[in-house]
Amino acid sequence: MDFNLNKWSSVVVACGILLLTFNSGCVTKKKYDQLAQEKFKLQLQKNQCDSTLSNLERKFRDISNKADNLKSDTASLGSEIRKMRRDFTQLDKSYNQLLTNSANEAASLSRDLKRKEEELGKLETNLNTSRLQVEALNKNLKEREKRVAELEKVLADKEKAVKDLNDIVNKALLGFSNKDLTVTVKNGKVYVSLSEQLLFKSGRYDVDAKGQDAIRKLAVVLKDNPEISVAVEGHTDDVPLAPGSLLKDNWDLGALRATSIIKILTAEGVTGSRLSANSRGEFTPLDPSRTTEARTKNRRTEIILSPKLDELFKILGN
């Protein structure tokens, strides 16, 4: 039932009037009965109003309690909300700081990445350059290895040629004693050393018959081996020439003796372009002592046979 304050006030006023009228004694029985009946009705309405009021008061208390609880909850929720707002503000600040830091870190990482990419590009360029250099070096190395192999082959062929020449010369001059003639290999060349007593008389430069025979036999070998170059060197002792000699000194004697050998070789058909004559005088002795035996050993003519090295020089030149 809804509570109506205006209606309740009307009931109270009517009850008051009824009581006043009844107490005054000025009413009829019918009027009294009427008023009594009205009073009963009003009493019922009052009881109903009291009950409604009681319910309303109970509901009001419940609502008040609920309101108090709501106020308490609201205060608690407000505190929580304020705390949540503070936490949210802090989180938002931390988040923004994190975003800023992340952006700065990302920018730094981007710069580092760009720098690393540039360094990688340089390394790749250097690597490609190094690879090209290595390829070029490998190519040059292979070419050099090829030239070295060719050079080794030429040297081996030269050594074989010198050995074969030494064997041929020794065989051709087999009839001469070691005292008069020796054949040796030195520095890749064949040295034919002929003593003075085999070739010349003392102080002379015309070749004796026995010496001419040895040179002619050597000429046969040289004609059969046109690739051999020939150098003739005249060596003397350190004794000056006798006064009144047609020659000025030992230089002249060594040169004329070498020239005499050259002339015999060309007469036997050895091409002159292959030949050269030199004088060493007394300045390259086999034995530097001043004994008779040493001076005899030093007076000699050496014929130096050298294989042509055109192919070797060509390889070295390349």
Helices and strands as residue ranges (DSSP letters): H 5-24, H 29-172, E 181-186, E 189-195, H 196-199, H 209-224, E 228-235, H 250-267, G 272-274, E 275-281, H 292-298, E 300-307, H 310-317
